[in-house]
């Protein structure tokens, strides 16, 4: 099966990302490894919504010839790229993946990736801090993401919910233990708004299924008896009506509701792959950098504009589930 000019994978093979990458790897020099969003997906990290025409990202040493293939975006590095082999594929180290992604991705996407890397023990916070101090194009974006990242996050949408609160100046505690009258922890909440008994949580589709739904309702009643307020949010609320989340948080804090606080969240959405405008902006950026100059997006597709984008639902993708855990 053809994956690009002169590159094929066995017809009897699988149809997943790794199967295609075995073909792509043949185009790379010995120093080449998969990085950026390709490396993140290979490592099993949470990733933002990935458009179907996403290029394959790879890095090579500076002294080697850059391969030219439609669908491949290659960056050169002054030295060897730390990498390891997984299932026969060379994948860059976690710090390299995040530095490469930082060249392009906005804050929201970078926080999701960084949370995943830390949560899955792919790297440590000191390693990321050291990487972000380097003179690399992706370092400033990684430094900013580290201000908001949290290894305790247990799902990508939980990371999204936490960042929404953080950008709206609402202090939250991730995976907050819930104590009974004897001081014994009997549950954990996705988030707790500091100084309150309000628990914002992400509700994915799995939480509305049979046995899980029954357990959630029992837990919610128990929380209520203990004086806790659980507020559940779906992905559509986070992406389309973030202002309602801010209003709930303002109510919990007893502070005046100021809609202007939502603006940093709207900016983060406009720069992210979770919105069509953010996706168009990045695809146009990658099209301009492609070594073969192949066009990834139609000439009339507008670049995302921060001043007109509001919360939008993600389009069909292979990344974050539209309403999953």
Residue pairs with C-beta under 8 A, 6 or more apart in sequence:
1 8
1 9
1 10
1 11
1 13
2 8
3 9
3 20
3 23
3 24
3 71
4 23
4 24
4 27
4 69
4 70
4 71
4 72
5 69
5 70
6 27
6 69
7 23
7 24
7 26
7 27
7 69
8 23
9 19
9 20
9 22
9 23
13 19
13 22
17 38
17 41
17 42
18 42
18 87
18 89
20 56
21 34
21 38
21 42
21 56
21 89
22 88
22 89
24 34
24 56
24 58
24 69
24 72
25 32
25 34
25 89
25 90
27 67
27 69
27 72
28 58
28 60
28 67
28 74
28 90
29 60
29 61
29 64
29 65
29 67
30 64
31 60
31 61
31 64
31 80
31 81
32 58
32 59
32 60
32 64
32 67
32 74
32 90
33 39
33 58
33 59
33 81
33 83
33 90
33 91
33 92
34 42
34 56
34 57
34 58
34 89
34 90
34 91
34 92
35 57
35 58
35 59
35 75
35 81
35 91
35 92
35 96
35 97
35 100
36 57
36 73
36 97
36 100
36 101
36 103
36 104
37 47
37 50
37 54
37 57
37 101
37 105
38 56
38 57
38 58
39 57
39 91
39 92
39 96
39 97
39 100
40 47
40 97
40 101
40 113
40 116
40 117
41 47
41 50
42 86
42 89
42 91
43 86
43 91
43 94
43 97
43 117
43 120
43 122
44 120
45 113
45 116
45 117
45 120
45 122
46 112
46 113
46 115
46 116
46 155
46 156
46 159
46 319
46 320
47 112
47 113
47 116
47 156
47 319
47 320
48 105
48 108
48 109
48 112
48 113
48 156
48 272
48 273
48 274
48 319
48 320
49 273
49 274
49 279
49 314
49 315
49 317
49 318
49 319
49 320
50 273
50 317
50 318
50 319
51 273
51 279
51 283
51 315
51 317
52 316
52 318
53 283
53 296
53 297
55 71
55 72
55 73
55 286
55 290
55 296
56 71
56 72
56 73
57 73
57 75
57 100
58 72
58 73
58 74
58 75
59 74
59 75
59 76
59 77
59 81
59 92
59 96
59 100
60 66
60 67
60 74
60 75
60 76
60 77
60 81
61 76
61 77
61 79
61 80
61 81
62 76
62 77
62 78
62 79
64 76
66 74
66 76
66 291
67 74
67 291
68 291
68 292
69 291
69 292
70 290
70 292
70 294
71 294
72 290
72 291
72 292
73 286
73 289
73 290
73 291
74 291
75 100
75 103
81 92
81 93
81 96
82 92
82 93
82 95
82 96
83 90
83 91
83 92
83 93
83 96
84 90
84 91
84 93
85 91
91 97
92 100
93 123
94 117
94 122
94 123
94 127
95 123
95 127
95 128
95 130
95 131
96 131
97 113
97 117
98 110
98 113
98 114
98 117
98 128
98 131
98 138
98 142
98 145
99 131
99 132
99 134
99 136
99 138
99 139
99 142
100 138
101 109
101 110
101 113
101 138
101 141
102 110
102 136
102 137
102 138
102 139
102 140
102 141
102 142
102 145
103 137
103 138
103 141
104 282
104 285
104 286
105 113
105 141
105 271
105 272
105 273
105 282
106 141
106 268
106 270
106 271
106 272
106 278
107 141
107 144
107 145
107 148
107 163
107 268
107 271
107 272
108 160
108 163
108 268
108 269
108 271
108 272
108 274
109 271
109 272
109 273
109 274
110 141
110 142
110 144
110 145
111 145
111 148
111 149
111 159
111 163
112 156
112 159
112 160
112 320
113 145
114 128
114 142
114 145
114 146
114 149
115 149
115 150
115 151
115 153
115 156
115 159
116 122
116 156
117 123
117 128
118 124
118 125
118 128
118 149
118 150
118 151
119 151
119 152
119 153
119 154
125 146
125 151
128 142
128 146
128 149
129 146
131 139
131 142
132 139
132 142
132 143
132 146
133 139
133 143
148 162
148 163
148 166
150 159
150 162
150 174
152 174
152 175
153 159
153 162
153 174
153 175
154 175
154 190
155 202
155 204
155 325
156 320
157 202
157 204
157 235
157 238
157 320
157 324
157 325
158 174
158 190
158 191
158 201
158 202
160 202
160 235
160 238
160 274
161 190
161 191
161 200
161 201
161 202
161 233
161 238
161 245
162 172
162 174
162 190
162 191
163 265
163 268
164 238
164 242
164 245
164 246
164 265
165 171
165 172
165 191
165 193
165 200
165 245
165 249
166 172
167 264
167 265
167 268
168 245
168 246
168 249
168 261
168 262
168 264
168 265
169 261
170 193
170 246
170 249
170 253
171 193
171 194
171 195
172 191
172 192
172 193
172 194
172 200
173 191
173 192
173 194
174 190
174 191
175 188
175 189
175 190
176 188
176 189
176 191
176 192
176 199
177 185
177 187
177 188
178 185
178 186
178 187
178 188
178 189
178 199
178 223
178 226
178 228
179 185
179 186
180 186
180 226
186 222
187 219
187 222
187 223
189 199
189 201
189 228
189 230
190 199
190 200
190 201
190 202
191 199
191 200
191 201
192 198
192 199
193 199
193 200
193 249
193 252
193 253
195 253
196 252
196 253
197 227
197 228
197 229
198 228
198 229
198 231
198 248
198 249
198 252
199 223
199 228
199 229
199 230
199 231
200 231
200 233
200 245
200 248
200 249
201 230
201 231
201 232
201 233
202 232
202 233
202 234
202 235
202 238
202 325
203 232
203 233
203 234
204 234
204 235
204 321
204 323
204 324
204 325
205 321
205 323
205 324
205 325
206 212
206 324
206 325
207 213
207 216
207 232
207 325
220 230
223 229
223 230
224 230
229 252
231 248
233 245
234 323
235 314
235 320
235 321
235 322
235 323
236 313
236 322
236 323
237 244
237 245
238 245
238 311
239 269
239 274
239 275
239 311
239 312
239 313
239 314
240 310
240 311
240 312
240 313
241 311
242 262
242 265
242 266
242 269
242 311
243 259
243 262
246 257
246 259
246 261
246 262
246 265
247 257
250 256
250 257
250 258
251 257
266 306
266 309
266 310
266 311
267 306
269 275
269 278
269 309
269 310
269 311
269 312
270 277
270 278
270 304
270 305
270 306
270 309
271 278
271 281
271 304
271 306
272 278
273 279
273 282
273 314
273 317
273 319
274 312
274 314
274 320
275 304
275 309
275 312
275 314
276 304
276 312
276 315
277 302
277 303
277 304
277 305
277 308
277 309
277 312
278 304
278 309
279 304
279 315
280 297
280 301
280 302
280 303
280 304
281 303
281 304
283 296
283 297
283 301
284 296
284 297
284 301
284 303
286 296
287 294
287 295
287 296
287 297
290 296
313 322
314 320
314 322
